[in-house]
Amino acid sequence: MNDRLLSLLGICRRAGRLTIGCDPVKESIETGKACLVLAASDISANTASKVIPVAERFSVDFVTISRCKDELSFSLGKTAAVVSVTDEGFAKKLREIISAECKGGN
């Protein structure tokens, strides 16, 4: 796999700094653990409607990445459409990668 974003998310999961799934992500936001919330490009409207308001209420960045659920799930080894990063260092690096992708860089 030569995808920096997905590779870093895999590392983040192995380090225990990633929360996976709608309800666990909402809980991590509400308890102040979440630094960044990432959603697959094909997240369901139902899941988005549950997570986005909570992220907004607690001022946690919510970003939809340009990867589908299958790609995200494969990189994490677990079915996932939404994840939260609970480490500010990982969150900062993920923001940099996402920003570079949006600008057309790699």
MMTF fields as JSON, N, C-alpha, C and O atoms, coordinates in Angstrom:
{
  "mmtfVersion": "1.0.0",
  "mmtfProducer": "UNKNOWN",
  "numBonds": 423,
  "numAtoms": 424,
  "numGroups": 106,
  "numChains": 1,
  "numModels": 1,
  "chainsPerModel": [1],
  "groupsPerChain": [106],
  "chainIdList": ["A"],
  "bondAtomList": [4, 2, 8, 6, 12, 10, 16, 14, 20, 18, 24, 22, 28, 26, 32, 30, 36, 34, 40, 38, 44, 42, 48, 46, 52, 50, 56, 54, 60, 58, 64, 62, 68, 66, 72, 70, 76, 74, 80, 78, 84, 82, 88, 86, 92, 90, 96, 94, 100, 98, 104, 102, 108, 106, 112, 110, 116, 114, 120, 118, 124, 122, 128, 126, 132, 130, 136, 134, 140, 138, 144, 142, 148, 146, 152, 150, 156, 154, 160, 158, 164, 162, 168, 166, 172, 170, 176, 174, 180, 178, 184, 182, 188, 186, 192, 190, 196, 194, 200, 198, 204, 202, 208, 206, 212, 210, 216, 214, 220, 218, 224, 222, 228, 226, 232, 230, 236, 234, 240, 238, 244, 242, 248, 246, 252, 250, 256, 254, 260, 258, 264, 262, 268, 266, 272, 270, 276, 274, 280, 278, 284, 282, 288, 286, 292, 290, 296, 294, 300, 298, 304, 302, 308, 306, 312, 310, 316, 314, 320, 318, 324, 322, 328, 326, 332, 330, 336, 334, 340, 338, 344, 342, 348, 346, 352, 350, 356, 354, 360, 358, 364, 362, 368, 366, 372, 370, 376, 374, 380, 378, 384, 382, 388, 386, 392, 390, 396, 394, 400, 398, 404, 402, 408, 406, 412, 410, 416, 414, 420, 418],
  "bondOrderList": [1, 1, 1, 1, 1, 1, 1, 1, 1, 1, 1, 1, 1, 1, 1, 1, 1, 1, 1, 1, 1, 1, 1, 1, 1, 1, 1, 1, 1, 1, 1, 1, 1, 1, 1, 1, 1, 1, 1, 1, 1, 1, 1, 1, 1, 1, 1, 1, 1, 1, 1, 1, 1, 1, 1, 1, 1, 1, 1, 1, 1, 1, 1, 1, 1, 1, 1, 1, 1, 1, 1, 1, 1, 1, 1, 1, 1, 1, 1, 1, 1, 1, 1, 1, 1, 1, 1, 1, 1, 1, 1, 1, 1, 1, 1, 1, 1, 1, 1, 1, 1, 1, 1, 1, 1],
  "groupList": [{"groupName": "MET", "atomNameList": ["N", "CA", "C", "O"], "elementList": ["N", "C", "C", "O"], "formalChargeList": [0, 0, 0, 0], "bondAtomList": [1, 0, 2, 1, 3, 2], "bondOrderList": [1, 1, 2], "singleLetterCode": "M", "chemCompType": "L-PEPTIDE LINKING"}, {"groupName": "ASN", "atomNameList": ["N", "CA", "C", "O"], "elementList": ["N", "C", "C", "O"], "formalChargeList": [0, 0, 0, 0], "bondAtomList": [1, 0, 2, 1, 3, 2], "bondOrderList": [1, 1, 2], "singleLetterCode": "N", "chemCompType": "L-PEPTIDE LINKING"}, {"groupName": "ASP", "atomNameList": ["N", "CA", "C", "O"], "elementList": ["N", "C", "C", "O"], "formalChargeList": [0, 0, 0, 0], "bondAtomList": [1, 0, 2, 1, 3, 2], "bondOrderList": [1, 1, 2], "singleLetterCode": "D", "chemCompType": "L-PEPTIDE LINKING"}, {"groupName": "ARG", "atomNameList": ["N", "CA", "C", "O"], "elementList": ["N", "C", "C", "O"], "formalChargeList": [0, 0, 0, 0], "bondAtomList": [1, 0, 2, 1, 3, 2], "bondOrderList": [1, 1, 2], "singleLetterCode": "R", "chemCompType": "L-PEPTIDE LINKING"}, {"groupName": "LEU", "atomNameList": ["N", "CA", "C", "O"], "elementList": ["N", "C", "C", "O"], "formalChargeList": [0, 0, 0, 0], "bondAtomList": [1, 0, 2, 1, 3, 2], "bondOrderList": [1, 1, 2], "singleLetterCode": "L", "chemCompType": "L-PEPTIDE LINKING"}, {"groupName": "SER", "atomNameList": ["N", "CA", "C", "O"], "elementList": ["N", "C", "C", "O"], "formalChargeList": [0, 0, 0, 0], "bondAtomList": [1, 0, 2, 1, 3, 2], "bondOrderList": [1, 1, 2], "singleLetterCode": "S", "chemCompType": "L-PEPTIDE LINKING"}, {"groupName": "GLY", "atomNameList": ["N", "CA", "C", "O"], "elementList": ["N", "C", "C", "O"], "formalChargeList": [0, 0, 0, 0], "bondAtomList": [1, 0, 2, 1, 3, 2], "bondOrderList": [1, 1, 2], "singleLetterCode": "G", "chemCompType": "PEPTIDE LINKING"}, {"groupName": "ILE", "atomNameList": ["N", "CA", "C", "O"], "elementList": ["N", "C", "C", "O"], "formalChargeList": [0, 0, 0, 0], "bondAtomList": [1, 0, 2, 1, 3, 2], "bondOrderList": [1, 1, 2], "singleLetterCode": "I", "chemCompType": "L-PEPTIDE LINKING"}, {"groupName": "CYS", "atomNameList": ["N", "CA", "C", "O"], "elementList": ["N", "C", "C", "O"], "formalChargeList": [0, 0, 0, 0], "bondAtomList": [1, 0, 2, 1, 3, 2], "bondOrderList": [1, 1, 2], "singleLetterCode": "C", "chemCompType": "L-PEPTIDE LINKING"}, {"groupName": "ALA", "atomNameList": ["N", "CA", "C", "O"], "elementList": ["N", "C", "C", "O"], "formalChargeList": [0, 0, 0, 0], "bondAtomList": [1, 0, 2, 1, 3, 2], "bondOrderList": [1, 1, 2], "singleLetterCode": "A", "chemCompType": "L-PEPTIDE LINKING"}, {"groupName": "THR", "atomNameList": ["N", "CA", "C", "O"], "elementList": ["N", "C", "C", "O"], "formalChargeList": [0, 0, 0, 0], "bondAtomList": [1, 0, 2, 1, 3, 2], "bondOrderList": [1, 1, 2], "singleLetterCode": "T", "chemCompType": "L-PEPTIDE LINKING"}, {"groupName": "PRO", "atomNameList": ["N", "CA", "C", "O"], "elementList": ["N", "C", "C", "O"], "formalChargeList": [0, 0, 0, 0], "bondAtomList": [1, 0, 2, 1, 3, 2], "bondOrderList": [1, 1, 2], "singleLetterCode": "P", "chemCompType": "L-PEPTIDE LINKING"}, {"groupName": "VAL", "atomNameList": ["N", "CA", "C", "O"], "elementList": ["N", "C", "C", "O"], "formalChargeList": [0, 0, 0, 0], "bondAtomList": [1, 0, 2, 1, 3, 2], "bondOrderList": [1, 1, 2], "singleLetterCode": "V", "chemCompType": "L-PEPTIDE LINKING"}, {"groupName": "LYS", "atomNameList": ["N", "CA", "C", "O"], "elementList": ["N", "C", "C", "O"], "formalChargeList": [0, 0, 0, 0], "bondAtomList": [1, 0, 2, 1, 3, 2], "bondOrderList": [1, 1, 2], "singleLetterCode": "K", "chemCompType": "L-PEPTIDE LINKING"}, {"groupName": "GLU", "atomNameList": ["N", "CA", "C", "O"], "elementList": ["N", "C", "C", "O"], "formalChargeList": [0, 0, 0, 0], "bondAtomList": [1, 0, 2, 1, 3, 2], "bondOrderList": [1, 1, 2], "singleLetterCode": "E", "chemCompType": "L-PEPTIDE LINKING"}, {"groupName": "PHE", "atomNameList": ["N", "CA", "C", "O"], "elementList": ["N", "C", "C", "O"], "formalChargeList": [0, 0, 0, 0], "bondAtomList": [1, 0, 2, 1, 3, 2], "bondOrderList": [1, 1, 2], "singleLetterCode": "F", "chemCompType": "L-PEPTIDE LINKING"}],
  "groupTypeList": [0, 1, 2, 3, 4, 4, 5, 4, 4, 6, 7, 8, 3, 3, 9, 6, 3, 4, 10, 7, 6, 8, 2, 11, 12, 13, 14, 5, 7, 14, 10, 6, 13, 9, 8, 4, 12, 4, 9, 9, 5, 2, 7, 5, 9, 1, 10, 9, 5, 13, 12, 7, 11, 12, 9, 14, 3, 15, 5, 12, 2, 15, 12, 10, 7, 5, 3, 8, 13, 2, 14, 4, 5, 15, 5, 4, 6, 13, 10, 9, 9, 12, 12, 5, 12, 10, 2, 14, 6, 15, 9, 13, 13, 4, 3, 14, 7, 7, 5, 9, 14, 8, 13, 6, 6, 1],
  "groupIdList": [1, 2, 3, 4, 5, 6, 7, 8, 9, 10, 11, 12, 13, 14, 15, 16, 17, 18, 19, 20, 21, 22, 23, 24, 25, 26, 27, 28, 29, 30, 31, 32, 33, 34, 35, 36, 37, 38, 39, 40, 41, 42, 43, 44, 45, 46, 47, 48, 49, 50, 51, 52, 53, 54, 55, 56, 57, 58, 59, 60, 61, 62, 63, 64, 65, 66, 67, 68, 69, 70, 71, 72, 73, 74, 75, 76, 77, 78, 79, 80, 81, 82, 83, 84, 85, 86, 87, 88, 89, 90, 91, 92, 93, 94, 95, 96, 97, 98, 99, 100, 101, 102, 103, 104, 105, 106],
  "secStructList": [7, 7, 7, 2, 2, 2, 2, 2, 2, 2, 2, 2, 2, 2, 6, 6, 7, 3, 3, 3, 1, 2, 2, 2, 2, 2, 2, 2, 2, 2, 6, 6, 7, 7, 1, 3, 3, 3, 3, 7, 6, 6, 7, 7, 2, 2, 2, 2, 2, 2, 2, 2, 2, 2, 2, 2, 2, 6, 6, 7, 3, 3, 3, 3, 7, 1, 1, 7, 2, 2, 2, 2, 2, 2, 2, 2, 6, 1, 7, 7, 1, 3, 3, 3, 3, 7, 7, 2, 2, 2, 2, 2, 2, 2, 2, 2, 2, 2, 2, 2, 2, 2, 6, 6, 7, 7],
  "xCoordList": [0.847, 0.0, 0.892, 1.785, 0.625, 1.423, 0.533, 0.655, -0.334, -1.258, -0.896, -1.133, -0.324, 0.182, -0.907, -0.687, -2.074, -3.173, -3.616, -3.719, -3.875, -4.329, -3.236, -3.52, -1.993, -0.876, -0.773, -0.596, -0.887, -0.803, -1.989, -1.831, -3.157, -4.311, -4.089, -4.479, -3.462, -3.135, -2.16, -2.316, -1.164, -0.197, -0.895, -0.643, -1.767, -2.53, -3.363, -3.443, -3.975, -4.777, -3.894, -4.235, -2.763, -1.869, -1.312, -0.98, -1.212, -0.726, -1.829, -1.577, -3.05, -4.161, -4.701, -5.3, -4.494, -4.91, -6.03, -6.193, -6.804, -7.879, -9.137, -9.091, -10.25, -11.542, -12.341, -12.41, -12.946, -13.62, -15.105, -15.471, -15.952, -17.388, -18.162, -17.63, -19.401, -20.253, -20.354, -19.976, -20.85, -21.051, -19.743, -19.675, -18.69, -17.422, -16.822, -16.212, -17.005, -16.5, -17.264, -16.659, -18.591, -19.38, -18.935, -18.809, -18.697, -18.251, -16.885, -16.66, -15.969, -14.635, -14.704, -13.911, -15.653, -15.841, -16.39, -15.88, -17.428, -18.094, -17.197, -17.357, -16.258, -15.353, -14.091, -13.214, -13.996, -12.855, -11.604, -10.528, -11.714, -10.54, -10.241, -9.083, -11.264, -11.096, -10.431, -10.836, -9.413, -8.747, -9.202, -9.177, -9.615, -9.991, -10.915, -10.685, -11.96, -12.862, -12.764, -12.881, -12.549, -12.456, -13.57, -13.876, -14.171, -15.248, -14.922, -14.31, -15.332, -15.165, -16.026, -17.018, -15.642, -16.382, -17.806, -18.689, -18.026, -19.363, -20.052, -20.798, -19.785, -20.434, -21.951, -22.413, -22.698, -24.159, -24.677, -24.079, -25.789, -26.407, -26.788, -26.701, -27.208, -27.593, -26.407, -26.525, -25.272, -24.08, -23.608, -23.281, -23.576, -23.14, -24.043, -23.564, -25.348, -26.281, -26.126, -26.535, -25.547, -25.31, -23.998, -23.908, -22.974, -21.637, -21.37, -20.793, -21.78, -21.459, -21.97, -21.206, -23.228, -23.684, -22.883, -22.645, -22.479, -21.694, -20.314, -19.819, -19.699, -18.389, -18.485, -17.61, -19.538, -19.717, -19.935, -19.374, -20.753, -21.057, -19.801, -19.668, -18.881, -17.663, -16.451, -15.318, -16.688, -15.635, -14.489, -13.317, -14.843, -13.853, -13.944, -15.035, -12.81, -12.8, -13.374, -12.998, -14.291, -14.876, -14.481, -14.822, -13.754, -13.263, -13.688, -13.504, -14.256, -14.574, -13.375, -12.989, -12.791, -11.602, -12.004, -13.134, -11.097, -11.391, -11.111, -10.555, -11.498, -11.377, -12.737, -13.451, -13.089, -14.376, -14.257, -13.163, -15.408, -15.44, -14.579, -13.893, -14.611, -13.825, -12.333, -11.618, -11.856, -10.434, -10.054, -9.026, -10.887, -10.63, -10.642, -9.755, -11.634, -11.759, -10.568, -10.04, -10.139, -9.005, -7.737, -6.976, -7.512, -6.287, -6.289, -5.23, -7.492, -7.593, -7.806, -7.624, -8.19, -8.454, -9.767, -9.985, -10.638, -11.942, -12.886, -12.484, -14.136, -15.113, -15.262, -15.501, -15.115, -15.163, -15.625, -15.204, -16.494, -16.895, -16.51, -16.364, -16.349, -15.97, -15.009, -15.194, -13.983, -12.987, -12.64, -12.796, -12.173, -11.649, -10.216, -9.876, -9.401, -7.992, -7.881, -8.34, -7.272, -7.213, -5.824, -5.527, -4.975, -3.621, -3.386, -3.55, -3.01, -2.855, -1.726, -1.83, -0.66, 0.439, -0.014, 0.274, -0.724, -1.267, -2.266, -2.257, -3.119, -4.128, -3.473, -3.933, -2.408, -1.71, -1.131, -1.262, -0.496, 0.1, -0.985, -0.809, -2.09, -3.193, -3.76, -4.078, -3.889, -4.363, -3.412, -3.857, -2.101, -1.105, -1.246, -1.198, -1.417, -1.558, -2.833, -2.815, -3.926, -5.198, -5.098, -5.598, -4.46, -4.285, -3.454, -3.775, -2.386, -1.527, -2.296, -2.114, -3.157, -3.973, -4.941, -5.155, -5.519, -6.479, -5.804, -6.433, -4.527, -3.768, -3.176, -2.537, -3.387, -2.883, -1.515, -0.964, -0.951, 0.358, 0.223, -0.886, 1.355, 1.328, 2.441, 2.622],
  "yCoordList": [-1.175, 0.0, 1.236, 1.382, 2.118, 3.325, 4.554, 5.54, 4.486, 5.571, 6.104, 5.449, 7.294, 7.85, 8.008, 7.73, 8.454, 8.673, 7.36, 7.26, 6.359, 5.07, 4.377, 3.722, 4.514, 3.922, 4.531, 3.817, 5.852, 6.517, 6.141, 5.995, 5.985, 5.546, 4.141, 3.852, 3.264, 1.922, 1.97, 1.238, 2.828, 3.001, 3.554, 3.122, 4.508, 5.118, 4.061, 4.067, 3.166, 2.106, 1.166, 0.806, 0.777, -0.137, 0.514, -0.173, 1.843, 2.57, 2.778, 3.289, 2.383, 2.541, 3.955, 4.341, 4.722, 6.128, 6.397, 7.522, 5.356, 5.49, 4.836, 3.711, 5.53, 4.99, 4.728, 5.583, 3.55, 3.136, 2.886, 2.205, 3.444, 3.194, 4.392, 5.222, 4.471, 5.629, 5.903, 6.981, 4.952, 5.189, 5.406, 6.321, 4.594, 4.867, 6.234, 6.894, 6.649, 7.962, 9.071, 10.02, 8.948, 9.945, 10.03, 11.123, 8.881, 8.862, 9.529, 10.266, 9.267, 9.874, 11.39, 12.114, 11.868, 13.316, 13.894, 14.889, 13.261, 13.763, 13.74, 14.563, 12.805, 12.721, 13.553, 13.562, 14.25, 15.129, 14.426, 15.024, 13.182, 12.438, 12.647, 12.575, 12.904, 13.02, 14.342, 15.406, 14.262, 15.454, 15.739, 16.883, 14.694, 14.793, 13.631, 12.51, 13.888, 12.839, 12.757, 13.766, 11.548, 11.317, 10.382, 9.404, 10.69, 9.866, 9.449, 10.206, 8.248, 7.757, 8.595, 9.192, 8.632, 9.435, 8.939, 9.705, 7.658, 7.092, 6.763, 5.789, 7.593, 7.417, 7.557, 8.367, 6.777, 6.846, 8.149, 8.705, 8.611, 9.832, 9.657, 10.598, 8.458, 8.171, 8.336, 8.985, 7.746, 7.85, 9.298, 9.79, 9.974, 11.376, 12.238, 13.118, 11.98, 12.798, 12.559, 13.396, 11.441, 11.166, 11.76, 12.205, 11.766, 12.172, 13.665, 14.31, 14.213, 15.614, 16.593, 17.458, 16.494, 17.448, 17.368, 18.382, 16.173, 16.008, 16.648, 17.341, 16.408, 17.011, 18.53, 19.207, 19.067, 20.522, 21.077, 22.112, 20.382, 20.848, 20.915, 21.801, 19.968, 19.929, 20.514, 20.358, 21.184, 21.859, 20.931, 21.285, 19.735, 18.783, 18.772, 18.661, 18.885, 18.891, 17.597, 16.512, 17.709, 16.568, 16.712, 17.703, 15.714, 15.776, 14.52, 13.403, 14.718, 13.588, 13.381, 14.278, 12.197, 11.901, 11.328, 10.873, 11.352, 10.87, 9.37, 8.918, 8.62, 7.157, 6.572, 7.127, 5.461, 4.832, 3.936, 3.694, 3.454, 2.587, 1.344, 0.916, 0.763, -0.447, -0.183, -0.99, 0.938, 1.269, 1.525, 1.049, 2.273, 2.576, 1.294, 1.07, 0.471, -0.788, -1.695, -2.298, -1.798, -2.655, -2.195, -3.019, -0.886, -0.379, -0.567, -0.656, -0.626, -0.757, -2.19, -2.506, -3.057, -4.441, -4.606, -5.612, -3.632, -3.659, -2.764, -1.711, -3.185, -2.385, -1.016, -0.908, 0.034, 1.389, 2.382, 2.327, 3.29, 4.408, 5.731, 6.752, 5.698, 6.902, 6.515, 5.504, 7.341, 7.095, 8.414, 9.488, 8.321, 9.516, 9.245, 8.15, 10.261, 10.199, 10.824, 11.944, 10.097, 10.566, 11.034, 11.137, 11.317, 11.802, 13.038, 12.982, 14.134, 15.39, 15.32, 15.933, 14.588, 14.448, 13.738, 14.189, 12.628, 11.921, 12.808, 12.864, 13.496, 14.358, 15.458, 15.77, 16.039, 17.104, 16.576, 17.222, 15.417, 14.847, 14.466, 14.673, 13.918, 13.571, 14.821, 14.795, 15.909, 17.173, 17.65, 18.131, 17.517, 17.921, 17.092, 17.635, 15.788, 14.908, 15.258, 15.354, 15.446, 15.789, 17.136, 17.291, 18.099, 19.417, 19.334, 19.974, 18.542, 18.377, 17.72, 18.086, 16.749, 16.096, 17.093, 17.078, 17.95, 18.93, 19.93, 20.452, 20.194, 21.12, 20.435, 21.078, 19.119, 18.383, 17.79, 17.19, 17.939, 17.367, 15.937, 15.425, 15.291, 13.927, 13.756, 12.674],
  "zCoordList": [0.0, 0.0, 0.0, 0.834, -0.955, -1.056, -0.863, -1.59, 0.093, 0.393, 1.773, 2.787, 1.795, 3.059, 4.11, 5.289, 3.68, 4.621, 5.262, 6.485, 4.428, 4.962, 5.759, 6.761, 5.324, 6.066, 7.467, 8.454, 7.536, 8.839, 9.725, 10.937, 9.142, 9.931, 10.488, 11.619, 9.695, 10.178, 11.348, 12.325, 11.246, 12.332, 13.571, 14.696, 13.337, 14.429, 15.158, 16.387, 14.405, 15.028, 15.851, 16.978, 15.277, 16.004, 17.269, 18.234, 17.256, 18.435, 19.465, 20.556, 19.119, 20.051, 20.129, 21.133, 19.083, 19.069, 18.073, 17.6, 17.757, 16.788, 17.333, 17.831, 17.241, 17.645, 16.381, 15.498, 16.288, 15.059, 15.318, 16.276, 14.454, 14.541, 15.055, 15.792, 14.666, 14.984, 16.488, 16.945, 17.242, 18.68, 19.441, 20.262, 19.199, 19.882, 19.521, 20.363, 18.256, 17.839, 18.572, 19.071, 18.632, 19.358, 20.815, 21.366, 21.434, 22.822, 22.983, 23.942, 22.036, 22.133, 21.984, 22.585, 21.182, 21.043, 22.346, 22.861, 22.863, 24.076, 25.31, 26.211, 25.354, 26.505, 26.315, 27.18, 25.186, 24.944, 24.474, 24.472, 24.078, 23.624, 22.141, 21.73, 21.342, 19.89, 19.514, 19.98, 18.671, 18.142, 16.714, 16.26, 16.019, 14.609, 14.284, 14.737, 13.503, 13.053, 11.538, 10.843, 11.035, 9.596, 9.164, 9.846, 8.025, 7.494, 6.067, 5.313, 5.708, 4.345, 3.401, 3.818, 2.138, 1.159, 0.958, 0.571, 1.221, 1.035, 2.365, 2.47, 3.371, 4.675, 4.489, 3.686, 5.222, 5.092, 5.707, 6.628, 5.177, 5.697, 7.16, 7.949, 7.516, 8.893, 9.846, 10.885, 9.489, 10.329, 10.417, 11.497, 9.272, 9.244, 10.13, 10.845, 10.078, 10.864, 12.365, 13.17, 12.742, 14.157, 14.652, 15.796, 13.788, 14.222, 14.024, 14.9, 12.893, 12.589, 13.649, 14.078, 14.09, 15.12, 16.429, 17.083, 16.79, 18.023, 17.837, 18.726, 16.674, 16.394, 16.399, 16.938, 15.803, 15.782, 17.189, 17.55, 17.977, 19.331, 20.201, 21.044, 19.988, 20.799, 20.07, 20.525, 18.942, 18.154, 17.767, 17.898, 17.286, 16.791, 15.265, 14.707, 14.6, 13.134, 12.594, 13.037, 11.632, 10.932, 9.471, 8.826, 8.944, 7.575, 6.827, 7.31, 5.649, 4.779, 3.871, 3.121, 3.941, 3.137, 1.778, 1.6, 0.847, -0.506, -0.64, -1.641, 0.371, 0.357, 0.724, 1.559, 0.105, 0.405, 1.637, 2.148, 2.098, 3.285, 3.095, 4.023, 1.895, 1.65, 1.799, 2.394, 1.264, 1.381, 2.836, 3.318, 3.515, 4.926, 5.753, 6.577, 5.531, 6.278, 6.028, 6.962, 4.776, 4.436, 5.152, 5.659, 5.192, 5.822, 7.337, 7.959, 7.929, 9.39, 9.849, 11.025, 8.92, 9.299, 10.029, 10.704, 9.9, 10.564, 9.769, 9.274, 9.648, 8.91, 9.562, 10.764, 8.741, 9.287, 8.239, 7.084, 8.653, 7.805, 8.464, 7.793, 9.782, 10.52, 11.648, 12.324, 11.832, 12.881, 13.563, 12.981, 14.785, 15.444, 15.883, 16.33, 15.742, 16.13, 17.511, 17.732, 18.439, 19.829, 20.242, 21.432, 19.26, 19.542, 18.677, 17.458, 19.292, 18.553, 17.519, 16.457, 17.812, 16.851, 15.587, 14.478, 15.752, 14.586, 13.846, 12.617, 14.589, 13.97, 13.136, 12.037, 13.661, 12.939, 11.628, 10.588, 11.669, 10.463, 9.447, 8.246, 9.922, 9.021, 8.356, 7.168, 9.104, 8.517, 7.423, 6.381, 7.654, 6.66, 5.376, 4.272, 5.531, 4.364, 3.594, 2.366, 4.312, 3.666, 2.958, 1.844, 3.593, 2.993, 1.72, 0.719, 1.761, 0.58, -0.559, -1.72, -0.237, -1.257, -1.888, -3.1, -1.069, -1.583, -2.515, -3.436, -2.275, -3.122, -4.334, -5.167, -4.44, -5.6, -5.4, -6.324, -4.228, -3.94, -3.47, -3.321, -3.236, -2.723, -1.818, -1.259]
}
